[in-house]
Amino acid sequence: MMNCCGLLTDKKEPVPLKSIEVQLEVKDHVATVVSTLNYENKEDKPLEAVFVFPLPGDAAVCHFSAQIGQTHIVAEVKEKQQAREEYDDALSSGQQAFLLEESDQSPDIFSLSVGSLPPGESASIRLQYVTELAVQADDGLRFCLPAVLNPRYQPQGSEGPSVQVTSVPASLVPYSLSFSARVSSPRPISKVESNCSLEPLQFLNADQTQATVTLAAGHKFDRDVELLIYYKDAHQPTAVVEAGQASAKPGSLMGDPVVMVSLYPEFPQDVMSSLASCGEFVFLMDRSGSMGCPMNNSTPQETRISSARDTLLLLLKSLPMGCYFNIYSFGSQSEHIFPTSVKYSEQTMEEALKKVEKMEDDLGGTEILLPLKHIYAQPCIPKQPRQLFIFTDGEVGNTKEVTDLVKMNAGTHRCFSFGIGEGASSALINGMAKEGGGHAQFITGTDRMQPKVMQSLRFALQPAVEDISVSWDLPKGVSSTILSPPITAMFQGQRSLIYAQLTGQCPKATDGCVTVKYSLAGHPSQNQLHFNLKPAGDTG
């Protein structure tokens, strides 16, 4: 059964949502989002309600609380089964209870069981999460507040997600969104853009490293809110040190300072210029029925399939002569243009272009696993590294199975994913690229498509970086514990983020150094950043 995003009764009927308030705080490359959801039960009987809402796939929820009448509840993190049992026990004994769960199949769907809501009562839910902002091809940092999730197609025989959601037409959104953002960085802020109307950017200091911006009044939350933040000297490596909480114990994660280092690797020019452009480029195009939907609510005449088609045509015309390529498409079944990958030439390119131009959203459901398995079963071509490009609106319910399959085959290829249209699953698109050592792009309109496509192709033509290691040079008495996952992929000029906990005291020396070493086409290289260990001043 499909049901809408929003607050729903146990019978899948919507509970009136009055308003949503969102406060965004961006520190350099990381966003903290605080959402407050206000709604009320207008029925004459209690309701057990569930709120279904989208979050970025890599977001970490760090606070959740709810206010119902005079009752204030703050959430605790518990093991999933234990939390469900305690929630059921509380309800059966007549107590107020809430349960926030991440979907087993897709980490960008959260459902919140709101328990028993008395008649005529208002409720306010406050949710806080932290997420990294992705760097776009034009160096902008992209924040997206999803209005809705697209429906997720569930392949036969796979385990279904606990919650399925469908998009909400603009005419059925009776509530408004209040949205404000505060941005700070070691570098000056040059501009902030959005797909929605913004009030003018307000700078808070003379060097323009802090600013606030708000959505224009009266915005209906009928589409994704996309914010693009641009810093001056975007490729300048930076380190931001944040002090630990005074109330937390020194030596603990919350009590110690944490450093976020952003590096932009610059590969040696002589190595880059000596590398021949080669590779096997495999394209996988989603032709399921949902690809016939509009890209976004602003341009309903532009469909996802037409945008994906344009993206693929641009890539095909840009491949280097002498490489190999093939094109697969999928829905409930899959098709391919050539039986196996062929050498790229004027003739094979023209043949492929003609077939791609005729591709439509006519292959049924979104069965992505079978064509992926078929592609991975094909033998690799010697000295032609395989690069897989996937174009999809992400409407699958088996995200984890797909990303696990990409991960299992990570040693034989790199995966570059394109999320087509608003509401594309960030968990699927980012997950495939991360597990496949590639790069993810989101295409929500034609205006920014070309630079994104060409950036992914440039990355695919770069050799894979191997043997990546990170080392720290810190004052005596100070040690570091890396908190971020190991860096598995690096590209020329593309940001790499490292987070580390700093333990110990350094009363005199206040400088540290981090070095990233790696091997590029057999050539050892490194990038280094010296930084100040003193935490950034708290300006909040």
HELIX and SHEET records of a PDB file:
HELIX    1   1 LYS A   80  SER A   92  1                                  13    
HELIX    2   2 ALA A  170  LEU A  172  5                                   3    
HELIX    3   3 GLN A  269  SER A  273  1                                   5    
HELIX    4   4 GLY A  289  GLY A  292  5                                   4    
HELIX    5   5 ARG A  304  SER A  318  1                                  15    
HELIX    6   6 GLU A  346  GLU A  357  1                                  12    
HELIX    7   7 LEU A  369  ALA A  377  1                                   9    
HELIX    8   8 THR A  399  MET A  408  1                                  10    
HELIX    9   9 ALA A  410  THR A  412  5                                   3    
HELIX   10  10 SER A  426  GLU A  435  1                                  10    
HELIX   11  11 MET A  449  LEU A  461  1                                  13    
SHEET    1   A 2 ASN A   3  CYS A   4  0                                        
SHEET    2   A 2 VAL A 165  THR A 166  1                                        
SHEET    1   B 4 GLY A   6  THR A   9  0                                        
SHEET    2   B 4 LEU A  47  PRO A  54 -1                                        
SHEET    3   B 4 ILE A 109  LEU A 117 -1                                        
SHEET    4   B 4 LEU A  99  GLU A 102 -1                                        
SHEET    1   C 8 THR A  71  VAL A  74  0                                        
SHEET    2   C 8 ALA A  60  ILE A  68 -1                                        
SHEET    3   C 8 SER A 122  GLU A 132 -1                                        
SHEET    4   C 8 VAL A  30  GLU A  40 -1                                        
SHEET    5   C 8 LEU A  17  LYS A  27 -1                                        
SHEET    6   C 8 SER A 176  SER A 184  1                                        
SHEET    7   C 8 GLN A 210  THR A 214 -1                                        
SHEET    8   C 8 GLN A 202  PHE A 203 -1                                        
SHEET    1   D 4 ALA A 134  VAL A 135  0                                        
SHEET    2   D 4 LEU A 141  LEU A 145 -1                                        
SHEET    3   D 4 VAL A 225  TYR A 231 -1                                        
SHEET    4   D 4 ILE A 189  SER A 194 -1                                        
SHEET    1   E 4 THR A 238  GLU A 242  0                                        
SHEET    2   E 4 VAL A 258  LEU A 263 -1                                        
SHEET    3   E 4 SER A 496  THR A 503 -1                                        
SHEET    4   E 4 SER A 479  ILE A 482 -1                                        
SHEET    1   F 6 SER A 334  HIS A 336  0                                        
SHEET    2   F 6 TYR A 324  PHE A 330 -1                                        
SHEET    3   F 6 GLU A 280  ASP A 286  1                                        
SHEET    4   F 6 ARG A 386  THR A 392  1                                        
SHEET    5   F 6 HIS A 413  ILE A 420  1                                        
SHEET    6   F 6 ALA A 440  ILE A 443  1                                        
SHEET    1   G 3 SER A 334  HIS A 336  0                                        
SHEET    2   G 3 TYR A 324  PHE A 330 -1                                        
SHEET    3   G 3 VAL A 342  LYS A 343 -1                                        
SHEET    1   H 3 VAL A 465  ASP A 473  0                                        
SHEET    2   H 3 ASP A 511  LEU A 520 -1                                        
SHEET    3   H 3 HIS A 523  ASN A 532 -1                                        
END                                                                             
